[in-house]
């Protein structure tokens, strides 16, 4: 008990600048994660051609990421900064259960996506998974995730500590501490397949439990932002569906602005090319360093042109300069 109180008093996350920095980062994750995953849901649900087996798994993953944004990315950092639990005993049991279920569901759904992609690459001509198989797999993943997170529903309880105000939401396995170790080992193996070894962590990191807990949790929460990018935005059909989600008026305005900018760029480039084209007299004048030879060559060049042609070249040069000036003034406006 004294060790916990000592850790709480030395925790740097209790300082306002650090808490404000992490709070801003979490708010950014929540906003981008919810916006990106909602776009994925709308694009798949409104476009029938996108309702494939692979996209059904992506749809389920986006649903799970939205739950993670609302639950794991809100309650966990708030509790880490505020330390005490202020949401009551019901949410003390329910929030960890929902958070654990959504995280397990995300991990298992990513595994299902990997298996589906493997089958598509290994057996491209055989339709291995159908829609009913995908729905059954998603249902099975949901049940397995709930079963694995079910102990959290019964072991999370509010605990009061002497010498510290408020109540804390902790796992209370007593008198089944041995069962807690078994449960943690099973969850680690099932969720990560290969166990991670934390025995080599520096002692300082072990002492700063809350600070590095928030850092690792924030990094984990960024998966809600990367999943729509990796599994949705890299898909050409889903990108086109995202564009269709934009209102028609905004799309027309954007296309018009893009067309005007492209036309201005082409006009400026043509005018600049006209100015950069050398005249026949300039070619002969600057082709040699000998002044006499330059004068002779320029006379020969002008002798090939009629007076009307010389005047026409001068008019074209002046016209191209006026076009460049007008196009650059339009671009500045």
QUIRAZI-V961635 format. One record per residue. RES is the residue in one letter. OMEGA is omega in whole degrees, 0 to 359 (NA if undefined). D_LAST is the distance of its C-alpha to the last C-alpha in Angstrom with 2 decimals. Layout:
BEGIN
res = {RES;RES}
omega = {OMEGA;OMEGA}
d_last = {D_LAST;D_LAST}
END
This chain:
BEGIN
res = {X;X;X;X;X;X;X;X;X;X;X;X;X;X;X;X;X;X;X;X;X;X;X;X;X;X;X;X;X;X;X;X;X;X;X;X;X;X;X;X;X;X;X;X;X;X;X;X;X;X;X;X;X;X;X;X;X;X;X;X;X;X;X;X;X;X;X;X;X;X;X;X;X;X;X;X;X;X;X;X;X;X;X;X;X;X;X;X;X;X;X;X;X;X;X;X;X;X;X;X;X;X;X;X;X;X;X;X;X;X;X;X;X;X;X;X;X;X;X;X;X;X;X;X;X;X;X;X;X;X;X;X;X;X;X;X;X;X;X;X;X;X;X;X;X;X;X;X;X;X;X;X;X;X;X;X;X;X;X;X;X;X;X;X;X;X;X;X;X;X;X;X;X;X;X;X;X;X;X;X;X;X;X;X;X;X;X;X;X;X;X;X;X;X;X;X;X;X;X;X;X;X;X;X;X;X;X;X;X;X;X;X;X;X;X;X;X;X;X;X;X;X;X;X;X;X;X;X;X;X;X;X;X;X;X;X;X;X;X;X;X;X;X;X;X;X;X;X;X;X;X;X;X;X;X;X;X;X;X;X;X;X;X;X;X;X;X;X;X;X;X;X;X;X;X;X;X;X;X;X;X;X;X;X;X;X;X;X;X;X;X;X;X;X;X;X;X;X;X;X;X;X;X;X;X;X;X;X;X;X;X;X;X;X;X;X;X;X;X;X;X;X;X;X;X;X;X;X;X;X;X;X;X}
omega = {178;178;179;179;179;178;180;182;181;185;180;179;177;178;187;180;180;179;179;179;180;179;178;180;179;178;178;179;182;182;181;181;180;181;181;182;175;176;177;180;181;181;182;183;182;182;184;181;180;183;178;180;180;181;174;176;177;177;179;179;178;176;179;180;177;176;178;179;182;186;187;183;179;184;184;178;178;179;179;180;185;176;183;179;185;186;175;184;182;179;176;178;187;183;177;178;179;180;178;179;181;179;176;179;179;181;181;178;175;176;178;177;179;179;180;179;178;180;179;180;184;180;185;183;181;177;187;184;176;183;180;176;180;178;179;179;179;177;179;178;179;180;180;179;179;180;180;181;184;178;179;181;184;183;179;182;176;182;175;180;177;180;180;182;176;180;182;179;183;170;182;183;183;4;183;181;178;178;178;178;179;180;179;179;179;181;179;181;184;186;185;178;180;181;178;182;178;184;183;179;177;183;180;179;179;180;181;186;184;183;182;172;178;180;180;178;179;177;179;181;178;177;177;177;184;183;177;180;185;188;183;185;177;177;184;181;179;176;177;177;176;179;179;177;179;179;185;181;180;179;179;180;179;179;178;179;179;180;179;179;179;179;178;179;179;180;179;180;179;180;179;178;178;180;183;179;183;176;179;180;180;179;183;183;185;179;183;179;181;185;181;180;178;179;180;181;179;177;178;181;181;180;179;183;174;178;179;179;178;178;180;178;179;178;178;179;179;180;179;177;178;179;179;179;180;181;179;177;177;180;179;177;NA}
d_last = {69.01;68.78;66.71;64.15;63.97;63.63;60.74;58.98;59.33;57.96;55.03;51.67;49.76;51.21;48.94;45.89;43.20;44.47;44.76;41.21;39.88;41.79;40.96;37.20;37.80;39.95;37.49;34.78;37.36;38.39;34.94;33.82;37.32;37.63;34.17;34.72;38.28;37.60;35.03;37.79;40.28;38.11;37.16;40.82;42.28;39.99;40.17;43.72;43.25;42.37;45.62;47.47;50.03;47.71;45.01;47.72;48.44;44.76;44.73;47.76;46.25;43.14;45.48;47.36;44.25;43.19;46.69;46.40;43.16;44.85;48.23;48.35;44.98;45.78;49.53;50.25;47.80;48.59;52.27;51.76;50.04;52.19;55.34;57.30;57.07;56.17;55.77;59.45;62.07;60.86;57.40;59.09;60.78;58.17;55.00;56.50;57.91;54.59;52.76;55.44;55.43;51.67;51.70;54.70;53.12;49.96;52.13;54.32;51.43;49.87;53.30;53.47;50.08;51.41;54.59;52.74;50.52;53.67;55.41;52.50;52.54;56.32;57.20;54.21;56.37;58.12;56.54;58.06;56.41;55.90;54.32;57.64;58.10;54.69;55.48;58.89;57.46;54.95;57.81;60.03;57.39;56.97;60.73;61.16;58.39;59.97;63.41;62.28;60.57;63.41;65.31;62.36;62.96;66.49;66.32;63.37;64.90;64.23;66.13;66.86;67.33;69.56;67.89;64.42;63.02;61.74;62.36;61.17;60.62;62.54;64.30;67.95;70.13;73.37;76.06;74.35;72.70;73.91;72.21;68.93;69.16;69.92;67.02;64.56;65.81;65.57;62.04;60.99;62.57;61.26;57.68;57.16;60.00;60.48;61.47;59.47;61.45;60.42;63.52;61.73;59.14;59.27;61.29;58.36;56.39;59.49;59.71;56.07;56.53;53.91;51.13;51.42;52.12;48.74;47.01;48.64;48.06;44.33;44.11;46.10;43.86;40.82;42.50;41.15;37.63;38.56;40.66;37.87;35.92;38.97;40.64;37.86;34.40;36.05;37.41;35.26;36.68;36.07;32.46;31.99;33.83;31.51;28.52;30.55;30.97;27.29;26.95;26.05;23.10;21.47;22.36;20.87;17.55;17.57;18.71;16.08;13.22;15.30;15.90;12.34;11.70;15.08;14.57;11.54;13.77;16.72;15.29;14.26;17.70;19.56;18.21;19.08;22.45;23.21;22.75;24.93;27.74;30.47;32.28;36.08;36.83;34.73;36.61;39.91;39.01;37.94;40.49;43.26;43.87;46.58;45.38;48.08;47.43;43.69;44.48;46.96;44.64;41.78;44.29;45.45;41.94;41.17;44.54;43.53;40.69;41.32;39.67;37.65;36.38;35.44;33.47;31.75;30.70;29.24;27.30;25.90;24.88;23.02;21.36;20.18;18.67;16.75;15.50;14.37;12.54;10.75;10.00;8.75;6.35;5.11;5.41;3.80;0.00}
END
